Amino acid sequence: MSEASHFIWYELMTPDPAGAARFYGAVVGWTIAADRDPAAGDMDYRMIGRSDGGNAGGVLALTADMIAGGARPVWLGYLHVDDVDAAIAAITADGGAVQMPAMDLPVGRIAMVTDPQGAPFYIMDPIPPEGGGESDVFSMTEPQRVRWNELATSDPDAAIAFYKKHFGWGQDGEMPMGELGAYRFIQRGGDMIGAVMPLMEGYPAPIWSYYIGVDDIDRARAAVAANGGTITNEPMEIPGGEYAMNAIDPQGAPVGFVGPRKA
């Protein structure tokens, strides 16, 4: 691995892309394409556009066959690797599993895997876009981007060791959560990218959660409620003075939001 891996893409799997477009348009300000991307072939895949003209990720429409096979509405992240097949071999050798075998797409080679505790994510060796440049779908500060990556897991120590080994991350600093344990911060290089926490009641299985940046947490909260979403954790102040909340979108995908309180 030449350098520590980073999240280069985020994908919403949903049975209703049009419904998701209405919800995330109202809450975040995104524009989700009304039609499938022709480059995606037989899949119904749509791009998520930001107000600044960039892309925030993609939406994969879940078919009846996918749902029958166990797929559920969820947000998934893509981690960059230099060699997908070598990464699969290393991950499975350490107790991870393959959920979707490696495949080549016009944008690169991908596979879906789980870590040893069962949290799913994609790995990807992307084809660099014209003009180059690093993906900007993640930002610690900008709205309409994912701003925080949070892993809830049944074994935080083992999970941290796994991601350190396979993706080059660091773990420094933590915030106590009382009887629940510690909220442990993870870094890529010198940059904070998220945290690892113990699996709590209400989480049926280990999962990555992604917090999307909004311009005003109270406006976003009202938009979630007004557009068919369900608030699962009310806005809570976080270090630095902003607020984070958790919700379930109208199609059933868990999602987080983070931003300032304007009022």
Protein Blocks (a to p, Z undefined) as FASTA:
>chain_A
ZZdcddfbdcdddfblmlmmmmmmmmnopacdfbdcfklomaccdddddfkopafbdcdd
ddfklmmnopacddddddddfblklmmmmmmmnopacfbdcdddfkbccdddddfkopac
ddddddddehiaadfkbcfkbghiafbdcdddfblmlmmmmmmmmnopaceddddehjno
paddddehjbcfbdcddddehiabdcdddddddfblklmmmmmmmnopacfbdcdddehi
iacdddddfkopacddddddfZZ
